[in-house]
Amino acid sequence: MKLNDIRISAFAGTICSIWASITLGDILQTVLTAALGTMVSFVTSRLIGRWNNRGRK
């Protein structure tokens, strides 16, 4: 067996073990958390922009 074959086997085994431990619930939780974080960031930046514009007038 070549060193490259061993590396590929180890990599594939790692990917398979990670893939088996990820559930649909984990994916949905990640998507919802990312969406909420994006919304909070957007609203915060808009509020700060409005607040800065009021101080300049």
Sequence and secondary structure as in RCSB ss.txt:
>XXXX:A:sequence
MKLNDIRISAFAGTICSIWASITLGDILQTVLTAALGTMVSFVTSRLIGRWNNRGRK
>XXXX:A:secstr
  HHHHHHHHHHHHHHHHHHH  HHHHHHHHHHHHHHHHHHHHHHHHHHHHHHHHH 
